[in-house]
Amino acid sequence: MNLFLDYLTVIALFAFVALPATVGLIRERRITRQLRDAERGEAARREPHSAARPYKVTRHSYPKGWAKA
């Protein structure tokens, strides 16, 4: 019984230490997914259509970039 409590204590301490890192990792993945969806423009397609929609700006990619070589 004592060995079981020792293992249980170690597992509980590991979970206590690993929980904040796991929550942070999940939050970072959610934010990354939201940024990627916004960059692709998928967030606007998933939202229901309403009368008051923001103006959509299109971005053009230039082959050589903005810097002059």
N, C-alpha and C positions, 0 to 999 in steps of 0.2 A: 504494500500500500504506500509505503514511504517513497519507493522508486517512482510510482505513478504520479505522486504529488510533485516530485522533483521535475519529471518530464513536463507536467502540466504547467509548472512555474516557468520553466524555460520557454515553452511555447507561448505563454501569455506575455512574457517580457519581450520576446521577438515580435509578436504581433503589436505590442505597444510601441516599439521602436519603428517598425516598418509601416505602420498605419499612416503617419503623416506623409511619408514619401510616396506611398501608393495613392493617396488622395491628391497630392500635387501632380503626379504623373497623369492621373485621369483628367484633372483640370487642364493640364497643358495639351493633352491630346484633343480635348473638346475645343479649346481655343484654336489650335492648329487646324482642325477640321472646319471650324467656322470661318477662319481666314481664307482657307483654300476654296470653300464654297463661295465666299464673297468675291474672290478674285475671278472665279469662273463665271460668276453671275447666276449661280444656281439658287441662291437664296431668294432672288426676286421671282424666279419661276415657281417656287414652292409656296409662296405666300398667296393668299386668296386675292383676287382682283377687287379693288375698291375704287371709289370715285377720286380719292385724294392719294395719288401715287407720286413719289418723287421723280424728278427729271432724271432720266438715265443718260449717263455720260459714257461714250464709247472711247476706248483708248486704242491708239494706233501704234504698232511697233515699227520702228524704223530700222532698216537693216544695218546701218553703221552706228547707230546710237547718237547721242547728242554731242559727244566730244568730237572736235575736228582734229583729224590726224595729219 
